[in-house]
Amino acid sequence: MAEQRKKLRLGELLVQQGLITKDQLAIVLAEQRNSNIPLGRLLVRLGFVTETAIRDIMARTVGQESIDLAQVVADSEALSLVPEDFARRNHVLPIAYDPADQVLTIATTEIFNVVALDQLRALLGPQVELKAQLAAEAQLSDYIDLFYGHELSVDGILTEIETGEIDYESLQAGGDDEYTQPMVRLVNAILVDAVKRGASDIHFEPEYAFMRIRYRIDGVLETVRSLHKTYMPGITVRVKVVSDMNIAETRAPQDGRLSLTLNGRPIDFRVSTQPTIYGENIVLRVLDREKSIVNLDRMNLPADTMTKLEVMLARPEGILVVTGPTGSGKTTTLYSLLAQVNDETVNIMTLEDPVEYPLTLMRQTSVNEVARMDFANGIRSIMRQDPDIILVGEVRDRETAEMAFRAAMTGHQVFTTLHTNSALGAFPRLLDIGIQPDIMAGNIIGIIAQRLVRLLCIHCKEAYAPSQEERALLGVAADSASFLYRPVGCKHCSNKGYRGRTPIMELLVMDADIDELVARRATAKELRAEAVSKGFRSLAEEGIGRVIDGSTSLAEVARSVDLTGRLRQ
């Protein structure tokens, strides 16, 4: 009786959603009386509904996530944890394993199969947490065959390639049979490995006799593999195919994009190729929404920094500028600030080059040279769309800057980035672009200069007494620091001594006094003196604060921030 109710409930849900008619449901129920086939499978077999639609509606009904296995890239580490016969017997497919948090993500057709999940917990041990996602029944059995039927570790695939031949035609074809081609699995395995290690960029670099593979982790590049040059054509073709690039074009730079489900979550890659003397250099930027868009309260910012940011966001109109070099987290900070004010009561519109992270409730536009949509034209167009808040990816030229200030002067909040080394450096930069000082005064909410520094691994950092030179760099703070911390290296941080990054910010909150100095073109020295009297702390001071509290090392701060001005004469 309970089974009958369950069958009717799925059928009724599909009718309510308009996916099937009552007549179709009656046909399926009549057909089911003569067979022992599950209702969902019969609906698919009769062509009334797709497997994906059933999977999604079942997931919504039980309040669980659903997953499309066609977008999933196999994770050899996850598969090694669950034996193939167990996976087949219990209809579970391990799709991702996060070693840091010890979370195994599995795809299953029955979220509430308590017996199977309990057996799996007993197999893995109590330290491993399970995360289940609902998959389509027909897909699951196919992908168990596919993932368990092929070698998926990088070393295993390399051995397989060395003993066989590369079929370049199958590299360009899509579909499930592409897993038979080891080069396809090699590229997938490298992407999985990079995302697991927390890489922000993946570099495939051709040399005279080999290809170097490097990851940028926590802002620092490190070599992870060096492969013989015979692998280069296969890897290049495969990356270009999945990124929708022209594989025949090898002498001009190209840009592409691809989306995959890695480690149990959707991840986008922005792909760029550049011709070099030894072949095409390929760089993939990893766009992991889950890791990259961080709420302000999870950034571990000092309390006074948070207070200043809240004061800036409270201003109803004006420009908020984030400055810093490439890779200093400007975009992430802008998104985090927007997330603070993003709700149904405001209309947020963005202009980006290109849009990196699609977000709900925001109208996001990529500037496009082909459609003659640049930043200046984009702002002009957005002003007719009734915006409350406008994000302009970058102020590069006079026209863009003028349009941004015009938007600010007509009652909008404008968020943007600028390439300068410090908060106070924004004024001469804007002057250089062509913005008059009296326009800047009163229209800038505040300026944030930012750098990212690596955090010391909490498991292995080591205390030590600072040397005389280090005390000189610490300045007056040296009196309160009897010891500092330095990196050591352990299994938790891959023997680097650092794990994760944190922003250090210098915040210049604009007020009437600073506006007046800007309007009369005061010197940098005058501006700094006024800002310091209002509680302004430079990047160097903020960095030293992070060294004193043990978050990072003095060497790491010196790598990102100029500390030479702090040396005592």
Backbone torsions as a table, in degrees:
resi	resn	phi	psi	omega
1	MET	NA	-44.9	178.5
2	ALA	-62.1	-38.6	-179.8
3	GLU	-65.2	-38.4	179.6
4	GLN	-65.0	-41.3	178.9
5	ARG	-60.8	-41.4	-179.1
6	LYS	-62.7	-42.9	180.0
7	LYS	-63.5	-45.1	179.6
8	LEU	-64.1	-36.7	-177.4
9	ARG	-63.9	-43.9	178.2
10	LEU	-62.4	-44.9	179.1
11	GLY	-60.9	-45.1	-179.2
12	GLU	-65.7	-37.2	177.2
13	LEU	-60.3	-43.3	-179.4
14	LEU	-66.7	-35.3	177.5
15	VAL	-67.2	-46.0	-179.8
16	GLN	-58.9	-37.2	-178.9
17	GLN	-79.5	-5.3	-179.9
18	GLY	77.3	16.8	-177.8
19	LEU	-83.3	-29.8	173.8
20	ILE	-136.5	163.7	177.1
21	THR	-95.4	167.9	177.4
22	LYS	-63.3	-34.7	178.3
23	ASP	-62.9	-43.5	180.0
24	GLN	-64.2	-39.0	178.4
25	LEU	-63.3	-41.7	179.5
26	ALA	-62.1	-41.0	179.3
27	ILE	-61.5	-45.0	-177.8
28	VAL	-64.6	-42.9	-179.8
29	LEU	-65.2	-37.4	177.2
30	ALA	-66.0	-42.0	179.5
31	GLU	-64.6	-34.9	-176.3
32	GLN	-70.0	-28.6	179.6
33	ARG	-63.4	-25.7	-179.1
34	ASN	-94.5	-1.1	-179.9
35	SER	-143.8	171.9	-179.7
36	ASN	-111.4	28.3	-175.7
37	ILE	-87.2	136.8	178.8
38	PRO	-56.8	148.5	-176.3
39	LEU	-56.2	-45.7	-178.5
40	GLY	-59.8	-43.5	-177.8
41	ARG	-66.9	-36.7	178.4
42	LEU	-65.4	-41.8	178.8
43	LEU	-58.4	-41.9	179.3
44	VAL	-68.5	-43.0	-177.3
45	ARG	-62.6	-37.8	-179.9
46	LEU	-80.5	-5.4	176.7
47	GLY	79.4	16.0	-178.7
48	PHE	-78.6	-27.9	-175.7
49	VAL	-155.0	157.6	179.8
50	THR	-89.0	157.4	177.4
51	GLU	-59.5	-38.2	-178.5
52	THR	-63.1	-41.8	-179.7
53	ALA	-62.8	-41.5	178.4
54	ILE	-64.7	-43.4	-179.3
55	ARG	-60.0	-45.8	-176.9
56	ASP	-67.1	-40.7	-178.2
57	ILE	-70.9	-34.3	176.6
58	MET	-66.1	-42.0	-179.6
59	ALA	-62.6	-43.4	179.2
60	ARG	-64.1	-38.2	-176.9
61	THR	-64.8	-40.3	-177.7
62	VAL	-95.6	5.3	176.6
63	GLY	68.5	34.6	-179.2
64	GLN	-119.7	163.1	175.5
65	GLU	-78.3	143.7	172.2
66	SER	-107.1	161.6	-177.5
67	ILE	-142.2	138.7	176.5
68	ASP	-96.4	109.2	-173.9
69	LEU	-66.8	-19.0	178.7
70	ALA	-64.8	-23.8	-179.8
71	GLN	-94.3	-4.4	-173.9
72	VAL	-87.0	136.8	173.7
73	VAL	-101.2	131.6	-175.0
74	ALA	-62.5	143.8	178.9
75	ASP	-117.0	108.0	-174.2
76	SER	-61.8	-32.8	-179.5
77	GLU	-66.4	-40.6	178.5
78	ALA	-66.3	-43.6	-178.7
79	LEU	-64.6	-32.0	-178.8
80	SER	-70.0	-18.3	-178.7
81	LEU	-80.3	-23.9	-175.8
82	VAL	-120.6	119.1	179.9
83	PRO	-62.0	147.9	-176.5
84	GLU	-59.1	-43.5	-177.6
85	ASP	-64.2	-34.5	176.9
86	PHE	-65.4	-44.0	-179.3
87	ALA	-60.9	-43.2	-178.7
88	ARG	-68.4	-43.6	-175.4
89	ARG	-65.0	-37.6	-173.3
90	ASN	-106.3	6.4	179.0
91	HIS	54.6	50.0	174.3
92	VAL	-127.2	143.9	178.3
93	LEU	-129.5	113.2	176.7
94	PRO	-69.2	125.9	-175.5
95	ILE	-116.4	-17.4	-179.6
96	ALA	-160.3	142.4	174.5
97	TYR	-132.5	126.3	177.3
98	ASP	-103.6	103.3	-176.0
99	PRO	-66.3	-28.8	-177.9
100	ALA	-65.1	-47.5	-178.9
101	ASP	-97.1	-4.4	-178.3
102	GLN	55.0	53.2	177.4
103	VAL	-115.1	125.1	176.4
104	LEU	-105.8	121.3	177.5
105	THR	-95.7	127.9	179.5
106	ILE	-122.2	149.1	171.7
107	ALA	-101.4	136.4	-179.7
108	THR	-147.3	160.3	177.3
109	THR	-93.0	-13.4	-178.3
110	GLU	-130.8	96.8	-178.9
111	ILE	-59.7	-33.6	-174.7
112	PHE	-100.6	25.8	174.8
113	ASN	-79.1	81.3	-172.0
114	VAL	-61.9	-38.9	-177.3
115	VAL	-61.3	-48.4	-179.0
116	ALA	-62.8	-43.5	-178.3
117	LEU	-65.9	-38.2	177.6
118	ASP	-65.6	-40.9	177.5
119	GLN	-63.0	-38.8	-180.0
120	LEU	-67.2	-40.1	177.5
121	ARG	-63.0	-40.4	178.7
122	ALA	-64.5	-36.3	-179.7
123	LEU	-69.0	-40.3	-174.0
124	LEU	-86.8	-27.1	-176.3
125	GLY	100.7	159.3	-174.1
126	PRO	-68.9	-18.6	-176.0
127	GLN	-75.9	-17.8	-177.9
128	VAL	-94.4	126.4	178.2
129	GLU	-93.3	139.4	-179.6
130	LEU	-101.0	138.1	174.3
131	LYS	-127.3	116.1	-174.9
132	ALA	-101.4	139.6	175.0
133	GLN	-128.7	144.3	-174.1
134	LEU	-83.9	126.6	179.9
135	ALA	-118.5	159.6	177.6
136	ALA	-71.4	142.9	-172.4
137	GLU	-62.6	-48.7	-177.6
138	ALA	-64.5	-39.6	179.3
139	GLN	-61.6	-43.0	-172.2
140	LEU	-59.4	-49.5	-178.1
141	SER	-64.2	-37.2	178.4
142	ASP	-62.7	-42.9	-175.3
143	TYR	-79.1	-23.5	170.9
144	ILE	-63.6	-43.5	176.8
145	ASP	-60.8	-43.9	-174.0
146	LEU	-68.7	-50.1	-174.4
147	PHE	-72.6	-40.1	-179.4
148	TYR	-80.6	-14.9	-175.5
149	GLY	-86.1	-3.6	-176.4
150	HIS	-134.1	153.2	174.6
151	GLU	-71.1	130.0	-173.8
152	LEU	-123.1	-6.1	177.5
153	SER	-81.9	149.9	-176.9
154	VAL	-58.1	-47.5	-178.5
155	ASP	-62.9	-42.0	180.0
156	GLY	-64.2	-40.4	-179.7
157	ILE	-67.4	-40.4	179.4
158	LEU	-60.9	-40.5	177.4
159	THR	-62.7	-42.4	-179.6
160	GLU	-62.7	-41.3	-179.4
161	ILE	-67.3	-39.9	-178.5
162	GLU	-63.0	-28.1	-176.7
163	THR	-96.6	-1.3	-178.8
164	GLY	-132.4	-167.4	-179.9
165	GLU	-115.8	150.4	178.9
166	ILE	-89.6	125.5	177.6
167	ASP	-95.8	101.0	-174.1
168	TYR	-67.7	-27.5	179.8
169	GLU	-67.0	-41.2	-178.7
170	SER	-70.6	-20.7	176.2
171	LEU	-65.9	-29.5	-176.9
172	GLN	-90.5	-8.7	-180.0
173	ALA	-91.8	150.4	176.7
174	GLY	-99.8	-165.9	176.2
175	GLY	95.5	174.5	-175.0
176	ASP	-66.5	-30.9	-175.1
177	ASP	-70.6	-5.8	179.9
178	GLU	-66.3	-19.9	178.2
179	TYR	-67.1	-16.7	176.2
180	THR	-70.4	-19.1	-178.8
181	GLN	-91.1	113.7	-175.6
182	PRO	-61.4	-28.3	-179.4
183	MET	-64.8	-34.4	177.0
184	VAL	-63.1	-46.1	-179.2
185	ARG	-67.6	-31.8	179.3
186	LEU	-64.5	-48.1	179.2
187	VAL	-61.2	-44.7	178.9
188	ASN	-59.8	-43.5	-177.6
189	ALA	-64.5	-37.8	178.7
190	ILE	-65.8	-42.2	179.2
191	LEU	-63.4	-43.3	178.4
192	VAL	-60.9	-45.3	-178.5
193	ASP	-62.0	-42.3	-178.6
194	ALA	-64.8	-43.9	-179.1
195	VAL	-66.3	-39.6	178.2
196	LYS	-61.2	-37.0	-178.6
197	ARG	-81.4	-2.9	178.0
198	GLY	79.8	28.3	-179.3
199	ALA	-72.0	144.3	175.4
200	SER	-97.4	-21.4	178.4
201	ASP	-144.1	148.1	175.5
202	ILE	-122.1	125.4	-178.4
203	HIS	-111.7	127.0	169.3
204	PHE	-108.2	107.7	-170.2
205	GLU	-116.0	114.9	-179.8
206	PRO	-77.9	135.9	172.7
207	GLU	-119.7	-175.1	-175.6
208	TYR	-59.4	-46.4	-174.5
209	ALA	-121.5	1.9	-177.6
210	PHE	-154.9	171.1	174.6
211	MET	-115.4	128.6	178.5
212	ARG	-98.0	135.8	175.5
213	ILE	-112.8	121.6	180.0
214	ARG	-125.5	146.3	173.3
215	TYR	-112.2	144.0	169.5
216	ARG	-98.3	110.0	-178.9
217	ILE	-117.3	125.2	-177.6
218	ASP	53.1	38.0	175.0
219	GLY	84.6	-1.2	-176.7
220	VAL	-121.5	131.4	178.9
221	LEU	-78.5	139.7	173.7
222	GLU	-141.6	140.2	179.4
223	THR	-76.7	129.0	179.4
224	VAL	-111.1	-26.2	-179.6
225	ARG	-150.9	151.6	167.7
226	SER	-131.6	119.7	-176.5
227	LEU	-114.1	151.1	178.2
228	HIS	-61.6	152.4	-174.1
229	LYS	-61.6	-17.5	179.1
230	THR	-65.6	-19.5	179.0
231	TYR	-80.7	-19.8	-171.2
232	MET	-59.0	-49.8	-177.4
233	PRO	-60.0	-42.1	-178.0
234	GLY	-64.0	-45.9	-179.6
235	ILE	-64.9	-43.7	-179.2
236	THR	-60.7	-47.4	-179.2
237	VAL	-61.7	-45.5	-176.7
238	ARG	-63.3	-45.6	-179.5
239	VAL	-62.6	-40.9	-179.4
240	LYS	-66.5	-39.0	-179.0
241	VAL	-63.2	-49.6	-176.8
242	VAL	-72.2	-16.2	179.2
243	SER	-98.2	8.4	-180.0
244	ASP	59.2	43.3	175.5
245	MET	-103.4	167.6	177.9
246	ASN	-83.6	111.4	-176.2
247	ILE	-73.1	-18.5	-179.4
248	ALA	-80.7	-20.6	-177.9
249	GLU	-89.4	111.7	-178.6
250	THR	-119.9	-4.7	-174.5
251	ARG	-107.1	1.3	179.1
252	ALA	-128.9	147.1	177.6
253	PRO	-63.9	148.8	177.4
254	GLN	-137.0	155.0	175.3
255	ASP	-124.3	145.0	178.6
256	GLY	-152.0	-178.0	-177.9
257	ARG	-151.6	144.9	172.7
258	LEU	-143.7	151.9	179.4
259	SER	-123.9	132.3	179.3
260	LEU	-139.0	160.6	171.6
261	THR	-100.8	105.9	-179.9
262	LEU	-118.0	141.4	178.9
263	ASN	53.1	34.4	173.4
264	GLY	80.1	7.7	179.8
265	ARG	-143.2	153.1	-178.4
266	PRO	-71.7	132.4	179.4
267	ILE	-133.1	133.5	178.2
268	ASP	-100.9	151.2	175.4
269	PHE	-126.8	131.5	171.5
270	ARG	-98.5	123.3	-170.4
271	VAL	-112.8	137.4	180.0
272	SER	-136.6	134.1	175.2
273	THR	-115.1	148.1	-179.8
274	GLN	-140.8	120.8	179.0
275	PRO	-65.3	134.9	174.1
276	THR	-129.5	178.0	-175.4
277	ILE	-67.1	-22.8	-178.3
278	TYR	-106.2	4.5	-178.9
279	GLY	136.5	-171.3	-176.5
280	GLU	-86.7	126.6	175.1
281	ASN	-85.9	130.5	-177.1
282	ILE	-120.4	130.6	175.1
283	VAL	-125.6	128.4	176.1
284	LEU	-110.1	122.3	174.1
285	ARG	-89.5	123.1	-178.6
286	VAL	-84.0	119.5	179.6
287	LEU	-109.4	88.6	-177.0
288	ASP	-102.0	100.4	-175.1
289	ARG	-57.1	-39.3	-175.9
290	GLU	-62.8	-35.3	-177.1
291	LYS	-90.6	-29.0	-167.8
292	SER	-91.1	-27.4	179.8
293	ILE	-99.9	104.8	-172.1
294	VAL	-114.3	134.6	175.2
295	ASN	-65.4	147.8	-178.5
296	LEU	-56.1	-38.1	-177.0
297	ASP	-72.4	-9.2	176.1
298	ARG	-101.6	6.9	-179.0
299	MET	-87.7	-2.3	-178.5
300	ASN	56.3	41.7	179.3
301	LEU	-82.7	148.1	176.5
302	PRO	-59.2	152.7	-175.2
303	ALA	-58.2	-41.4	-178.0
304	ASP	-68.9	-30.6	176.1
305	THR	-66.2	-44.2	178.6
306	MET	-60.7	-42.0	-179.4
307	THR	-61.6	-44.8	-179.8
308	LYS	-63.6	-39.9	178.8
309	LEU	-63.0	-41.5	179.4
310	GLU	-64.6	-36.3	177.1
311	VAL	-63.4	-44.0	179.1
312	MET	-60.9	-47.1	-176.6
313	LEU	-66.3	-22.3	-178.7
314	ALA	-74.0	-17.9	179.6
315	ARG	-71.2	126.5	-173.4
316	PRO	-74.0	-24.8	178.0
317	GLU	-144.7	157.7	-178.5
318	GLY	128.7	177.5	-177.8
319	ILE	-106.3	133.0	172.3
320	LEU	-111.2	120.4	-173.3
321	VAL	-108.5	131.6	173.0
322	VAL	-111.3	124.9	-177.5
323	THR	-118.6	161.9	178.6
324	GLY	150.5	164.1	179.9
325	PRO	-72.9	172.5	177.1
326	THR	-58.4	135.6	177.5
327	GLY	82.7	14.8	-179.1
328	SER	-96.5	9.4	175.3
329	GLY	84.0	22.5	-177.7
330	LYS	-62.3	-47.4	-177.7
331	THR	-62.8	-42.2	179.4
332	THR	-60.6	-43.3	179.2
333	THR	-64.1	-42.1	178.3
334	LEU	-59.9	-45.9	178.7
335	TYR	-62.6	-39.3	179.6
336	SER	-64.2	-40.0	177.4
337	LEU	-65.9	-41.9	178.8
338	LEU	-64.3	-37.2	179.8
339	ALA	-60.8	-29.5	179.3
340	GLN	-66.5	-30.3	-174.6
341	VAL	-112.6	5.7	-174.5
342	ASN	-85.4	106.3	171.6
343	ASP	-150.8	-175.1	-172.7
344	GLU	-71.2	-11.7	-176.2
345	THR	-85.5	-11.8	-179.0
346	VAL	-123.9	151.0	176.4
347	ASN	-105.3	109.1	-180.0
348	ILE	-102.2	126.5	178.7
349	MET	-125.2	138.2	-176.4
350	THR	-124.4	151.0	172.0
351	LEU	-124.6	116.7	-174.1
352	GLU	-133.2	162.1	-177.6
353	ASP	-135.4	83.8	-8.8
354	PRO	-96.0	-177.2	174.1
355	VAL	-68.5	121.5	-177.4
356	GLU	-93.9	-43.2	-176.2
357	TYR	-125.7	105.6	176.5
358	PRO	-65.1	129.9	-177.3
359	LEU	-127.5	146.5	179.1
360	THR	-71.7	155.1	177.1
361	LEU	68.6	-0.3	177.4
362	MET	-113.8	138.2	173.7
363	ARG	-91.4	109.7	-174.1
364	GLN	-109.5	133.2	-178.2
365	THR	-127.0	135.4	173.6
366	SER	-92.0	132.7	174.8
367	VAL	-71.1	138.5	-168.9
368	ASN	-138.1	115.9	-178.8
369	GLU	-65.8	-33.6	-177.6
370	VAL	-63.1	-42.7	-178.9
371	ALA	-88.5	11.9	-177.5
372	ARG	53.9	36.9	177.6
373	MET	-104.3	98.8	174.4
374	ASP	-102.9	-178.9	-176.4
375	PHE	-60.4	-44.6	-176.4
376	ALA	-64.1	-47.8	178.1
377	ASN	-64.5	-36.3	-180.0
378	GLY	-62.9	-43.3	179.2
379	ILE	-64.4	-41.6	-179.7
380	ARG	-59.0	-42.4	-179.4
381	SER	-70.6	-41.8	-178.3
382	ILE	-63.0	-33.2	-179.2
383	MET	-60.1	-22.1	179.2
384	ARG	-90.2	3.2	-176.6
385	GLN	-104.6	19.2	178.0
386	ASP	53.7	55.0	-179.8
387	PRO	-85.3	154.3	168.8
388	ASP	-99.1	-42.3	-177.0
389	ILE	-128.4	134.2	179.1
390	ILE	-120.9	129.8	172.6
391	LEU	-105.5	119.8	176.2
392	VAL	-107.7	116.9	-172.9
393	GLY	-49.4	-44.0	-178.8
394	GLU	-159.9	138.8	172.9
395	VAL	-92.9	110.9	-174.8
396	ARG	-111.5	-28.5	-172.0
397	ASP	-141.4	173.7	-175.0
398	ARG	-60.9	-45.1	-175.3
399	GLU	-62.5	-44.0	178.8
400	THR	-63.2	-43.9	-179.0
401	ALA	-62.7	-43.3	-179.9
402	GLU	-62.7	-42.9	179.9
403	MET	-65.8	-38.5	179.2
404	ALA	-64.2	-43.6	178.9
405	PHE	-68.3	-34.2	177.5
406	ARG	-63.4	-40.5	177.7
407	ALA	-62.6	-42.0	-179.8
408	ALA	-65.2	-37.9	-177.2
409	MET	-73.7	-17.5	179.6
410	THR	-100.2	22.6	169.7
411	GLY	94.3	19.9	178.8
412	HIS	-109.0	152.9	168.0
413	GLN	-87.4	128.0	180.0
414	VAL	-120.7	128.4	176.4
415	PHE	-110.8	134.0	179.3
416	THR	-154.8	171.9	177.1
417	THR	-120.6	156.8	-177.9
418	LEU	-146.0	142.8	179.6
419	HIS	-90.6	95.2	171.5
420	THR	-140.6	166.4	-176.3
421	ASN	-87.5	-19.6	-177.0
422	SER	-147.2	169.2	179.5
423	ALA	-64.4	-44.9	-178.6
424	LEU	-69.1	-22.0	179.0
425	GLY	-71.1	-10.0	-179.4
426	ALA	-68.4	-32.2	-176.9
427	PHE	-66.9	-51.9	177.1
428	PRO	-63.3	-29.9	179.3
429	ARG	-67.3	-45.3	178.9
430	LEU	-66.2	-35.4	176.9
431	LEU	-63.7	-41.8	179.3
432	ASP	-63.9	-38.2	178.7
433	ILE	-66.5	-32.3	178.4
434	GLY	126.5	15.2	178.1
435	ILE	-91.4	127.7	-177.8
436	GLN	-72.8	144.6	-177.5
437	PRO	-56.9	-37.4	-178.6
438	ASP	-71.2	-19.4	174.1
439	ILE	-77.7	-39.8	177.9
440	MET	-61.7	-45.0	-175.9
441	ALA	-63.0	126.5	177.8
442	GLY	88.4	-13.2	-178.4
443	ASN	-112.1	-6.3	176.3
444	ILE	-100.3	122.9	178.9
445	ILE	-72.3	-48.8	-177.8
446	GLY	-175.3	167.1	180.0
447	ILE	-129.1	131.1	178.4
448	ILE	-114.6	119.7	171.6
449	ALA	-101.9	135.4	-170.4
450	GLN	-137.0	146.5	168.7
451	ARG	-136.2	157.4	174.2
452	LEU	-108.7	130.3	175.6
453	VAL	-120.9	147.5	180.0
454	ARG	-74.8	143.6	177.7
455	LEU	-89.2	139.6	175.5
456	LEU	-65.3	141.3	176.8
457	CYS	-64.8	124.9	-176.6
458	ILE	-68.5	-17.5	-176.7
459	HIS	-83.0	-24.7	-172.1
460	CYS	-133.6	3.2	-178.3
461	LYS	-63.9	148.4	-170.5
462	GLU	-124.6	133.4	178.3
463	ALA	-80.8	146.0	176.5
464	TYR	-154.5	160.6	179.0
465	ALA	-83.8	127.4	-177.3
466	PRO	-68.4	147.8	178.6
467	SER	-77.4	175.8	179.9
468	GLN	-63.2	-40.4	-179.9
469	GLU	-65.3	-40.2	179.8
470	GLU	-67.0	-37.7	177.4
471	ARG	-63.5	-35.1	178.3
472	ALA	-63.9	-39.7	178.2
473	LEU	-67.7	-34.8	-179.5
474	LEU	-69.4	-26.6	179.8
475	GLY	67.6	-137.0	-177.4
476	VAL	-64.9	-22.8	179.7
477	ALA	-67.5	-18.0	-178.1
478	ALA	-61.2	-29.1	-177.7
479	ASP	-63.6	-30.3	-177.9
480	SER	-96.5	0.2	-177.3
481	ALA	-112.9	97.6	177.7
482	SER	-79.3	-24.0	175.6
483	PHE	-149.3	155.2	175.9
484	LEU	-119.6	179.0	178.0
485	TYR	-119.1	149.2	176.4
486	ARG	-135.1	160.2	-178.0
487	PRO	-74.7	150.3	176.3
488	VAL	-122.6	-61.5	-178.7
489	GLY	114.9	129.7	177.8
490	CYS	-154.0	-175.8	-176.9
491	LYS	-66.7	-27.4	-177.8
492	HIS	-69.4	-27.7	-177.0
493	CYS	-117.6	21.8	-178.8
494	SER	54.7	37.3	178.2
495	ASN	59.6	27.8	178.2
496	LYS	-96.5	-26.3	-176.4
497	GLY	89.0	-11.3	178.8
498	TYR	-126.3	148.0	173.9
499	ARG	-149.4	116.6	-178.3
500	GLY	86.5	168.2	178.4
501	ARG	-133.7	159.8	177.1
502	THR	-137.8	146.5	178.0
503	PRO	-81.9	142.9	165.8
504	ILE	-114.8	133.7	-172.2
505	MET	-128.3	141.5	164.6
506	GLU	-108.3	127.0	-174.0
507	LEU	-113.5	122.0	175.2
508	LEU	-107.5	104.5	178.2
509	VAL	-88.5	120.7	-175.9
510	MET	-75.5	142.0	173.1
511	ASP	-142.5	-177.4	-174.8
512	ALA	-60.3	-38.7	-178.0
513	ASP	-65.9	-46.0	-179.6
514	ILE	-68.8	-37.8	176.8
515	ASP	-57.5	-41.9	-179.1
516	GLU	-64.0	-41.6	178.6
517	LEU	-64.5	-39.7	178.7
518	VAL	-64.3	-44.1	-177.0
519	ALA	-61.1	-34.1	179.9
520	ARG	-100.0	22.6	174.4
521	ARG	53.8	49.2	177.9
522	ALA	-63.1	156.6	179.5
523	THR	-71.9	162.7	178.3
524	ALA	-58.9	-35.7	-179.1
525	LYS	-64.6	-42.2	178.9
526	GLU	-65.8	-43.8	180.0
527	LEU	-61.2	-44.7	-179.2
528	ARG	-62.4	-44.6	-178.8
529	ALA	-59.9	-42.9	179.7
530	GLU	-65.7	-43.4	-178.9
531	ALA	-63.7	-43.1	-179.0
532	VAL	-62.9	-37.3	179.2
533	SER	-65.8	-19.1	178.9
534	LYS	-99.3	10.8	176.7
535	GLY	96.1	13.3	178.8
536	PHE	-68.6	132.7	176.5
537	ARG	-120.3	130.5	-177.0
538	SER	-72.7	168.0	176.5
539	LEU	-57.1	-40.8	-179.5
540	ALA	-61.3	-44.2	179.8
541	GLU	-66.0	-41.6	178.0
542	GLU	-62.4	-41.8	178.8
543	GLY	-63.4	-44.0	178.5
544	ILE	-61.2	-36.2	177.3
545	GLY	-60.1	-39.6	178.5
546	ARG	-70.9	-28.6	176.1
547	VAL	-70.9	-44.5	-178.6
548	ILE	-61.9	-40.2	-177.7
549	ASP	-82.4	2.6	173.4
550	GLY	84.7	8.7	-179.0
551	SER	-71.8	-36.6	-176.5
552	THR	-145.0	179.9	-177.9
553	SER	-102.7	160.8	179.2
554	LEU	-64.8	-37.5	180.0
555	ALA	-63.4	-37.6	-179.6
556	GLU	-68.5	-41.1	178.2
557	VAL	-65.8	-41.0	179.9
558	ALA	-63.7	-26.7	178.8
559	ARG	-69.5	-30.1	-175.1
560	SER	-105.4	-26.3	-174.0
561	VAL	-126.4	141.1	178.0
562	ASP	-75.3	111.8	-179.6
563	LEU	-103.5	0.2	-173.3
564	THR	-63.4	-29.6	-179.9
565	GLY	-67.4	-11.7	-178.2
566	ARG	-90.3	-8.7	-178.6
567	LEU	-65.6	130.8	179.5
568	ARG	-70.1	140.5	180.0
569	GLN	-71.4	NA	NA
